[in-house]
Amino acid sequence: MASSQLYIVFAILAIVSPAILATDFIVGDDKGWTINVDYQAWTQGKIFYVGDNLVFNYPEGVHNVLRVNGTGFQGCAAPAGTVAFTSGQDVINLATPGKKWYICGVSKHCEVGPQKLFITVMPASYAPSPSPTTSAATTTAVDGTRFGWMIIVVGILGMLI
């Protein structure tokens, strides 16, 4: 009986864990996506994983977000046919690992702003996992958004066994 319940819990976790582990990164934090922000400084100390989201907040019509390659990033130019995000609350899912480049295509915002962002996205398999000996309090303090759900699972498993 307990083993079948345990199997169900693990099956559910396998399905929902990528969504639970995902982190939404508000680009520029409270400043948002605008000129005169050092976005490379903003990335310091952040690790981006497949499944995470970048959220670009800005006044609609004032800026946009363009996904470009490294050359487009350096030259502040998007290839012909690049689709601009323009909602003012653009959410971009980081679906694949690797280098990602984003610029604002309005006026000279990229060149002068410099309104551009470069990140490296790590595979989901590189996401850290807590040590089995780590206490719940320590795990939550390290990163509750990524590990807090594990504390709940351990509690549920303890009740089932």
N, C-alpha and C positions, 0 to 999 in steps of 0.2 A: 504494500500500500504506500509506504513512505517513499519507496524508490520510484513509483509511477508519478507521485506528486513532485518529486525532485526533478524528474525528467521534464515535466510540464513547465516548472519554473525555469529550468535552463533553456528550454525551447523558446519561451517568451522572452527571456533575456537576450537570446541570440538575435531575435527579431527587432527588439526595441533598443538595444544598447547603442547602436551607432547614433540614433537620434538623441539619446540621453547624454552621450559623451560630447556631442557637438557644442561648440562655443560660438556665440555671436560676438564678433569684435566690432565695436562701434568705431569706425575709422576717425581718428582725431579726437576720440572721446568727446568731451563736452564742446570742443571747438567745431567738430564736424569736418566735413569736406569743404575746404575753403582755401583761400590764398594765405600766405604768410604763416604756414604751419610746417614744421619740419617733420614730415611723415616718416622719414628714416629714423629719427629719434623716437618717434611714437612706437615704432616696431621693436625697439630695444626691450629685451626681457620677455617678449611674446614668442610663443611657438605656435605655428599654424599647422593644423592637421587636416587631412582629407575629411570632409564632412562638416568642418567649421564653416561659418558664414562671415563675410565682410558686409557690414551695413554702412552705407554711405548716406549720411544725412546732410542736406543742404537745402536752401530755398529753391523751390522749383523755378526753372527759367533762368537762374543765376549761374549755375554750373551744370556739368554733366559728368558722366564717367565713361571712359573708353578703355576697353581691354586692348592692349597692344603687345607687341613682342619687344625684345631688348633694344632693337634698332629704333623702333617707334618711341620707346621710352627715352632713349638718349636724344633723339632729334625732336621730341615732342610732336610727333606726327603719326596719325593713325592711317593704316592702309585704306585705300578706297573700299567702300562697302562695309566698313566697320559700323556696327550698330551701337548707337549711343544710349546709355541709360539716362533717363531724364526725369524720373518721378520725384526726385528730392528725398526719397526713402528707398534707395535701391539696395536690394539684398542679393549678394552674389555668393552662391554656394561654391566652396572650394572642393570640387569633385575629383580632381586628379592631383597627384603630387608634382612638384617641380617649381620652377620659377614663374612668378606671375607679376605682370606690370600693368598699372592703371594710371591714366592721365586725365586731366580735364581738358576738353577740346574747345572750351569757350575762350575767345580772344587770345591773349597771350598768357593765360593763367598758368599753363604748364611751364613755359619758359621763365616768366618773371616771378610767379607765385612762390616758389616752384610747387605747383599743385600736381604732384605725382607721387605714386606709391609703388615700391618694389618689395615683394615678399617671397619667401621660399616655403612651399607647403610640403610637410612631411607626410609619408604614408601613414595611414591609420594604425598600422601594425607597430609603428614606433611610439605610439602614445604610451606614456608611462603608466605602470600599474603599481598599486601599493604592495608593499612587502606583507606577507602573511602575518608578521609579528608587529606591524604598525598598528597603533591604537586608533580607535575611531576618532578621537579628538585630534590627533596628529594628522590623520588622513584628511579630515575636513579642513583643517587649517592650511594644508598644503594646496589643495584645490578642490573645494567643495563641489564645483560645477562638474568636474570630471569624476570624482570619486565618491561623492556623497551617496549616490545610488547604491554603491557596493555595501555600504553600512546597512542599508535597508535589506538588501538581499541576504546578507549574512544573518540578520535577525530572523527573516522569514525561514531560511534554511534551518536555523536552530529550532524553530517551532515545529518544523516538519519531521525532523529526525528524532 
